[in-house]
């Protein structure tokens, strides 16, 4: 997401770095490029104008700190304006009511509403420790109820049964009663969508909102519809009492205009953003973190939170103890690291959140691909347990057998073994006294514009 916008902005901001000061001339030239970058990212025209006007006023009225060069000062102003545009801070769900807290989900057909219900149920269950019930009031789309039943079982949510023969009003009234008997903390209600906005759909959803009196009504919008996403959200906001927006399928949109337009056009906060197909691929929306990623400054806080949730702490501790005892980092350890990296969304997700990675040349980015890491895992899986623990025993005949078993070639196996050797040396240094502290000091030295919190 935002790849093209990030690249365009990086070029523009680098152009200011050699200037002696911010002037009306160089600020206007930079803003012309910023305006084009935002329009190409499918940001609404009214939002682009408001954004550039605010940046211009801020830049020309800026007293540049001696610690900042003009390029860094401009980055800081753009960052602050991006945060303001997208909503200042994360706007969490309001569940402060007598259980069950009812969350009504609305949206067009195909926006990813049912999948988002399952993702939100998993997030509330795992991170908020809530007991979640879900129900489908979509009696029109074939298999909609079956789809939610399957997803509910996958994420561990209580599923309230419904049938296509029932009225949606009857379904939701029974769902509230059943959620109470199950002592559910939250009830998520999936509603019917249409291929386009129509009065019949709006009337039905308004009726359900009146019956349920939900504490949250979330509009699920497909980020890949670009500027239309914001316009559709506005139409729903005019018809319903929305409390927030969920931006679905954001991982499939390299432009990202919807994220920058929705808040400004609807006045409603983006509460969550969907960044993948898995039921774990829903994240609270943090405008400040996304602004940092757009400007190539990474998103270390989200990276740390993902590591806290997804890294196997027991395995990590065993590896740390092993290295401190002077034992070697073997291929079984390497395989664990590859698996945990995949659990965190793969190398692309990690690089996207690392400071400075957005400034990597395209050629360097292309050299890093998920397929390479998947291939490495397959090669290790084709080895015997003894070979994984003692890689030095892997001779020519063993390499040929491993290559055949993994469907790869001899150079692929040799490359893996070479990369493992390099990683083994690095792990040995980390296991030495003070090695971890030296590595952390090196990471803290990563380039970040002055004036931003570390």
Helices and strands as residue ranges (DSSP letters): H 3-17, H 24-40, H 45-60, H 70-86, E 101-107, H 113-127, E 132-136, H 144-155, E 158-160, H 168-181, E 186-190, H 199-212, E 216-222, G 223-225, H 227-239, E 244-248, G 250-252, H 257-266, E 270-274, E 282-284, H 287-294, H 300-310, H 313-324, H 331-343, H 346-353, G 357-359, H 362-367, H 370-381, H 385-389, G 391-393, H 396-406, H 410-431, H 435-444
